Amino acid sequence: MIFAVELVIWQLELVIYLFLALSAIVALEVRDLLVAVVMMTVFSFLMALLFIAMGAIDVGFTEAVIGAGVTGILFVVVVYQTSRKSKD
């Protein structure tokens, strides 16, 4: 029974790693700054899930609140105060 649970956690971590890489690449390559902010917020939330899956619940909770929550909202406000599209 324990082996089946470890197998599911391993598969879940693999999916999280794949989405982490995908969200980081999209955040770096996209020209729309709001989409980049959303992708970085998704990246931060996925890191929080990964920390929780590894057993660091306090670190995961802190990453979710500060990384995905506060920083995401701050970046969205800053993007709306400036231009939304990248100049280059």
Secondary structure, 3 states (H helix, E strand, C coil): CHHHHHHHHHHHHHHHHHHHHHHHHHHHHCCEHHHHHHHHHHHHHHHHHHHHHCCCHHHHHHHHHHHHHHHHHHHHHHHHHCCCECCC
